[in-house]
């Protein structure tokens, strides 16, 4: 039996620009024939991931600066700056991953994603196998220059590449949760256990422009503005959805149930309240969610975005939040009737909107978010232990 945890959030934000496009405007999507505000899944995942890593105390690095990080570690161990920089570049080249190279700035040409602790492991390997790593790096450069028609890797080069790739393949909780892909290195690739949708407003939105000026604090002959410009903003109630494959997470963590349980509990609490950081100092959009509805399913992940294909319409007395929650409740009832009650192992909800206790299709009302996260986590792991 496969176990999935689905998280459905209705989150209202005031005037803000939570996720900017290329031109600095709020991102948008067209759904149900109208334009909606949008927060990309990448923004939601990265923000949630970094907060969870702080909570767990186990950071991962998604970066092109691995050579520089290794060099800094070696310098801290007494290497000269020049030797350390060369060793940092060489260990990346010696990895033997097709297409992985070093740019003029000393960074890799692709991003690597590895636990922060792997930097120390790479530095250990450099100190242990410095001569062989340097030789393998030279061989990799020669092969790249000669082209694919001429293979120059020796057996020793392949062995050291395997050891470096073993370090690159190490994972921690956040990598197990969100996944990792490195082209031409399938042993490094991790199929993430957490899926995140782009969040969209439950209703149609329009961009709102803000003209602003900055006054020069030092007076002069030309009193007035020292700078003028405009910003683009929007506001509204967003539907956020994420799903956790508990089986996938346990597999990625080597069936470490304690680590998986801690991550799930932390993710449920963080994803529910997460606020993207764009323009945060000038808009302070730090609102709590109106509704957090979480289910444990034994069949498949199920998004409820279809509740909002017909955009919510607000009036002066309701706003968008109340009708959005009502629409979600009604759609959840229809979905539950469609699939039947058997796949839903547990369902519960919380939030800050008025009248939540009157909802009919969302399961048990649990007022405190931490209690909801604990209840759902326990139900999911109990179900995973069920032999049926």
N, C-alpha and C positions, 0 to 999 in steps of 0.2 A: 504494500500500500504506500503510495507516494503522498507526502504531506506538503501542503503549500499554505503559507500564511499571507493573506491578502490585506493590504492596508489602504483604506479609503479616507481621504482627508478633505474637508471643506474648510478653506482658510481664506478669510477676508482681509485684504490689505488696503490701507488708505492710499492717498496719492504717493506714488513711488515709481521707481524704474528698476525692478528687481533683476532683470536680465536683459542686457543691452545687445542690439544687433550691430552690424558693421558701422552703421551711421550714428550710433549712440541712442537710437530710439528703443523703446520697449519692444521686445520680440512679440510677434503675433502669429496666429494660425487661423485658417478659415475652416470652420466646422459647422455643419448644419446651415450652410449658406450665409453665415455671418462671420465677421472678423472677431476673433477673441484675443485677449491677452495671453501670453505664453511664457512659461519658464522652461528652459531646456532641461532634458533629463541629465545632461552632463553637469549643469550647474547644481542641480539637486543632489546628484550622487557625490560630487566632489565636496560640497559643503557638508553633507552628512558624514562622509567618510572621515574628513579631517577632525570633526568634532568627536566621532566615535573613537578615533585613534588617541585623542587626548584623554578620553575617559578610560580606555583600556591601557594606556601607557605603552603602546606598541605601534610606533609610527612606520609608515611605508613611504618610499620616495618614488615619485613619478617624475623623472628628470632626464635631461640630456647631459647633466653635469657629473655623472659617475666618475669619469677620469679625474676631475678636480677634487671630488670628495675623497677618492682614494689617495690622491696626492696630499691633501690636507692631513689625512690620518697618518701617512708616512712621515710627513714633516713633524707631526707631534711626537713621533717615535725617534726623531733625531736625524732623519734624512735631510739632505740639502734640498732647497726648493727646486733646483734644476733636475736633480736625480728623481725626486718624487714626482714631478710633472711628467717626466719621460716614462716612469713606471706606471703612472695612472693611464696614460695613453696606450701603453703596450698591453696592459692587462685586458683592455677592451678589444684591441685588435686581435689578441691571441685567443679570444673566445671562439673564433672560427665560425661565427654566425654570418651567413651570406647576406651581403648588403649592409652590414654594420661597419661603419667607418668613423674616422675622426676628422672633424672640420678644422679650419684654420684657428678658430678660437679655442680649440682643445676640447670641444664638446662632441658627443656622439651625434651622428646625423639622424638618429631616431631616438625617441624617448624610451628609456628603460623603466621598469616598475619593479621594485624589489624592497624587501624590508630594510629599514635603516641599519639593522645589525649586520646586513650583508656587506656593507662598506668595510667594516672591520675584518670580516672573513676574507674579502678580496685582498686587503692589505696583508693579512697573515699569509695568504698564498703567494703574494709577491715576494715577501721576505723568505719564504721557504723555497720557492722555485724561480728566483729572479733570472738566472741564466737561461733557463728553458723558456720562460715567458718572453724574454727579449728576443730569443731565436725564433719563436713561433710568430711574434709580431712582425719581424723582418720577413719571414716566409709569407705571411698574409699580405704584406705590402707588395712583395714580388709577384705573388699570384694575381693580385688585383691589377697590377701593371701589365702582366703578360696576358691577362684575359682568361676566360674559362677553358680555353683550349689547352692550357698548360697547367697541370696540377703539380704543386711543389710541396704540399704538406707531407711531412715525415710522420712516422709512427709516434715519435715523441711529441710532435706538434698536436696530433689528434688526441693524445692522452692528456696533455695540459689543457686543450680546449674543452675536453669532457669535464675536467675538474672545475674550470671556470664556469661552464654552463650549469654545473650542479649548484654552484653558489647563486647564479642568476635565477635558477629554478626554485630557490627556497621561497617560502610564502609565509605570511602571517594571516591574522584573522581578516583584515580588510582586503587583502588580495584574494583570499578564499571567497569573500563575500562578493566583491565587485569584478573579479576576473582580471586576466592579463593576456595580451597577445603580443608575440614577437615573431615576425615573419621569418621563415626558414629555421625556426627553432621550436618545433612542436612540443618538445619536452618542457619548455618554459611556459607554454600557453596554459592558462587556467580558464575554464568555462565558469564564469561568475554565477553564484547562487542567488544573487539579488537582481531583479529586473525593476527598472524605474521608467515610468512613462513621462512624456512631456506634460507638464501641468498646463491646463487651459482654464480660462474663466468659464463659468457656467452660463454666461450671458454674453451678449454683444458688447464690445468696448470701443471707445474712441480715444485716440491720443490727445492729451491735453498739454498745451505749450505753456511754458513759464518764461517770461522775459525777466531778466535780472540785471542788476548793475552792482559793481563793487566800488565803494567810495574810497578815495585816497585819504588815509588818516593824517597825512602831512599836508596842510593847506598850501595852496599856491595861487598864482594869478588866475588860473582857469579852474575855479571851484566846480565840483561836480564829480561825475563818474570817472574812474580810472580804467574801467573795463565794463563792457556790455556784452550780453550774450543771451541765449535762450536754451532751456532744457526741455526735454520731452518726458512726459509721465503718463501713467494710467492708474486706474484703481479698479477694484472688483473682488469678487469671490472666486477663488481658484479651486478646481478639483485636482487633487494630487493622488496618484495611485502607484503603489509598489507591491511587488510580490517576492516572497522568499521561498526558494526550494529548500526545504529542510534536508532532504536526502542529498542534494547537491552540496549543501554547506558541510554536512557531516563527512561526505566523501573528500571534499577539498581540505578539511582539517584533520584528515587521518582518523576520523571517528572519535575525535576528542570532544565528548559530549559537554564537558564543563566549559570549554572554550566556546563551543557553538551556542550553548545556552546564554552565556554572558553577552555574546555578540548580538544575538536575537533580541534580548531584553533591551540592550542599549540602543539598537537600531529602531525598534518600535517607538521608544521614547523620543529619540532625536528626530526621526523623519516626521513625526507628528507636529513638532513645534518648529522645525527648521525654517529659517528666514534667509533667503539669499542675501549676499552682502553688497550688491551693487548699489551705489548711491546711498548707503546706509547712514552716513553722517549728515546728509542734507535732507533726508526724508524720515529717518527713524521709524521704519515700518514694523516695529517689534510687537505685533499682535499675536495672541495665542490663537489656536485653531477653534473654529466654531464647532466642528465635529470631527472626531477620530473614530472610525468604525473599522474593526479588525475581525477577520474570520480565520479559522483553521479549516482547510478543506482537504479531502482525501482523494480528489479526482483531478483537478486542474486549477490553474490560476484563472480568476474571473474578474475582469475590469468592469466597473459600473459607469464608464464614461458615456455609454449610450443613454444614460438618464438625462444627459444635457445636450443631445443632438438637436432637440428642439430647445432653443435658448430660453433661459429663465427670463421672465418679464417682471420688473419691479415697479412698485408705485411708491408714493411718498410715505406710506405707512409701513410697508414691509421691507424695503430694501431688497438686496439680492440674497442675503444669507438664509433667511427663513424659508422662502420658496425653494431655494436650492436644496436644503435639507429635506423638505417635504417631497420634492421630486426624487431625491436619492432614495428615500424610504419606500416610496411607491415602486420605483424600479427594482429595488432589492427584493421586494415582495414578489414581483413578477419573475425575476430571475430564480428565486428560491422555488417558486411553483414549477418553473420550467425544468430545473435539474432534479427537483425532489429534495426532501429533507436529509436523505442519507449522507450525501457528501459533506455536509456542514457539521464538523465535529464540535466546534465552539464558535460563538459569535458574541461580541460585546462592543460597547461604545462609550465614549465620554465626550466632553467638549464644554464650551463656554456659552453656547447659544441658549436662549430661553426656551423652555418647553420640551427639552430633550426627553424627559421621562415619559412623554406621551407617544413616542415613536413606537411603531408596532412590528417592524420587520427586521430590526437590527440586533436582536438578541438582548443580552443583559446590560442594563445601564450601570456602569461603574464610575462614580464621580471623579476619582483621582487617577491621573494618567499613569503614574508608577504602578498602581494596583492593576490597571488594565494590562500594562505590559507584562507584569508578572503572571497574571491569570492566563493570558493567551500563550505565553512562553511555556508555562507548565502544561497546559492542555496539548500543545503541539508535541512536546517531548514525551508526554505520556502516550499519545497516539502513536508516536514513532516506535515505542516499545511494545505496542499491542501486536501480538503474533498474527492477528487476523489480516 
